[in-house]
């Protein structure tokens, strides 16, 4: 079966075909057809097939092992359950993955009307803005934009953020005991800048997350807007029927 000529690039068409097979036909751990087999089956060059497999690997759908071949990834083990108590660093370590955080921006800003409303502060109050790229096993997972009321963290500096997880800083250094974090999420598509950071195509499915964190006095100590790769996160709900 040859891939048809459409305006969509040929390797993108092959990515769509193989993604569907991974979703509905293959099982985690299955060995995928070789580059040569895929090339012959779909009438494509080995280069086009290789690009498609690289794209599938970036999406976390396959694992390529040198000398052995390409295998369907176990996404149940890779994806992060959004319903669990949330600390990216702790959760990745519990899953046996290696977390890494890259600080892209740390700056002081003035709260506009929107941020003031979400943080429970006055307009033009000073805030810290923190933009981070969160990765696991060198795979980009999430872009986070965090806003903190400066009056709560007056001495906060970039070196401290680079040396400790944010929640450890909030609770351990500034003694702001976290009581609860509310989180909402929405299906969306990746915008250009975020897609570039996450290593996915512009327009690829993502999850937009909004997290508001409260201290023991019910004051907001963190407001975070995140964009997460949809292929790396899952949402699980348990429904219990009453007696």
BATOR-670847 format. One line per field, with one value per residue (C-alpha): residue number from 1; residue in three letters; z, y, x. Coordinates in steps of 0.5 Angstrom, whole numbers. Last residue first. Layout:
BEGIN
k	(NUM ...)
r	(ala ...)
z	(Z ...)
y	(Y ...)
x	(X ...)
//
This chain:
BEGIN
k	(243 242 241 240 239 238 237 236 235 234 233 232 231 230 229 228 227 226 225 224 223 222 221 220 219 218 217 216 215 214 213 212 211 210 209 208 207 206 205 204 203 202 201 200 199 198 197 196 195 194 193 192 191 190 189 188 187 186 185 184 183 182 181 180 179 178 177 176 175 174 173 172 171 170 169 168 167 166 165 164 163 162 161 160 159 158 157 156 155 154 153 152 151 150 149 148 147 146 145 144 143 142 141 140 139 138 137 136 135 134 133 132 131 130 129 128 127 126 125 124 123 122 121 120 119 118 117 116 115 114 113 112 111 110 109 108 107 106 105 104 103 102 101 100 99 98 97 96 95 94 93 92 91 90 89 88 87 86 85 84 83 82 81 80 79 78 77 76 75 74 73 72 71 70 69 68 67 66 65 64 63 62 61 60 59 58 57 56 55 54 53 52 51 50 49 48 47 46 45 44 43 42 41 40 39 38 37 36 35 34 33 32 31 30 29 28 27 26 25 24 23 22 21 20 19 18 17 16 15 14 13 12 11 10 9 8 7 6 5 4 3 2 1)
r	(unk unk unk unk unk unk unk unk unk unk unk unk unk unk unk unk unk unk unk unk unk unk unk unk unk unk unk unk unk unk unk unk unk unk unk unk unk unk unk unk unk unk unk unk unk unk unk unk unk unk unk unk unk unk unk unk unk unk unk unk unk unk unk unk unk unk unk unk unk unk unk unk unk unk unk unk unk unk unk unk unk unk unk unk unk unk unk unk unk unk unk unk unk unk unk unk unk unk unk unk unk unk unk unk unk unk unk unk unk unk unk unk unk unk unk unk unk unk unk unk unk unk unk unk unk unk unk unk unk unk unk unk unk unk unk unk unk unk unk unk unk unk unk unk unk unk unk unk unk unk unk unk unk unk unk unk unk unk unk unk unk unk unk unk unk unk unk unk unk unk unk unk unk unk unk unk unk unk unk unk unk unk unk unk unk unk unk unk unk unk unk unk unk unk unk unk unk unk unk unk unk unk unk unk unk unk unk unk unk unk unk unk unk unk unk unk unk unk unk unk unk unk unk unk unk unk unk unk unk unk unk unk unk unk unk unk unk unk unk unk unk unk unk)
z	(98 94 87 87 81 80 75 71 67 63 61 56 49 51 52 57 57 64 67 74 80 87 94 94 101 105 111 111 104 97 90 84 78 71 66 58 55 48 42 36 32 32 31 37 41 47 46 39 40 46 41 36 39 41 41 46 51 58 65 72 78 85 90 97 104 102 109 107 111 106 106 107 104 98 97 97 93 88 87 89 86 80 84 89 84 81 87 92 98 98 97 100 98 91 90 86 78 75 67 66 59 60 58 54 53 56 61 64 62 65 61 66 66 73 74 81 82 85 86 80 81 88 90 90 85 80 80 80 75 70 72 71 76 76 74 77 73 72 65 61 68 65 70 69 72 71 70 75 76 83 81 76 81 86 81 78 84 84 89 84 79 73 72 69 62 61 65 61 55 54 48 41 39 34 32 36 33 37 40 38 43 40 42 46 41 40 38 33 30 29 26 21 19 18 14 9 9 7 1 1 -3 3 4 1 6 12 11 10 16 20 22 29 35 40 47 48 44 36 33 36 38 35 28 29 30 24 19 22 22 15 13 17 13 6 8 8 1 -1 -5 -3 1 -2 0)
y	(3 8 7 9 13 13 18 18 23 22 25 24 24 30 34 39 47 50 56 57 61 60 63 64 65 60 61 54 56 56 54 55 51 52 47 47 40 39 36 38 45 47 40 37 38 41 48 49 47 52 58 56 54 47 45 45 40 44 43 45 45 47 46 45 47 48 51 57 56 61 56 49 50 55 52 45 47 50 44 46 48 52 56 58 60 64 69 69 74 77 71 72 80 78 74 68 67 61 60 52 49 41 34 35 28 28 22 27 34 41 47 53 60 64 71 74 79 86 89 93 91 89 81 75 71 70 77 81 76 79 86 86 85 88 84 81 76 69 66 60 56 48 43 36 29 22 17 11 13 15 20 23 24 27 32 34 35 34 29 24 26 28 21 22 18 13 7 7 9 2 4 0 -2 0 -5 -9 -6 0 1 5 6 8 12 18 23 24 17 17 23 19 14 18 21 14 12 19 17 10 12 11 6 4 -3 -3 3 0 -7 -3 1 -5 -7 -5 -10 -11 -8 -5 -8 -6 -6 0 5 3 2 9 12 8 11 18 18 15 21 26 22 24 31 34 37 30 24 18 13 6 0)
x	(-48 -45 -42 -34 -32 -24 -21 -15 -12 -6 1 6 3 -1 5 4 3 3 0 2 0 3 3 -5 -7 -11 -8 -5 -2 -6 -3 -7 -5 -8 -6 -6 -6 -3 -5 0 -1 6 10 13 20 17 21 19 12 12 14 9 3 1 -6 -11 -15 -16 -13 -15 -11 -13 -7 -8 -5 2 6 10 16 20 26 23 16 17 24 22 16 20 25 32 39 37 32 37 41 36 34 29 30 23 19 12 12 14 8 10 8 10 10 11 13 12 15 21 25 32 30 24 24 21 22 21 19 19 16 17 11 11 4 2 -6 -7 -6 -11 -6 -11 -14 -8 -5 -11 -11 -3 2 8 14 21 25 27 27 29 30 31 29 31 28 31 25 24 17 18 23 19 13 18 21 14 11 3 -1 -4 -10 -5 -2 4 5 11 9 2 6 10 13 13 19 24 30 36 42 41 35 29 23 17 11 14 13 20 20 15 18 25 21 18 24 27 21 23 30 29 25 17 13 9 11 18 20 16 20 27 26 24 17 16 18 12 14 7 2 1 -6 -10 -6 1 -3 -6 1 4 -1 -1 7 7 3 8 13 10 9 2 0 -3 1 -2 2 3 0)
//
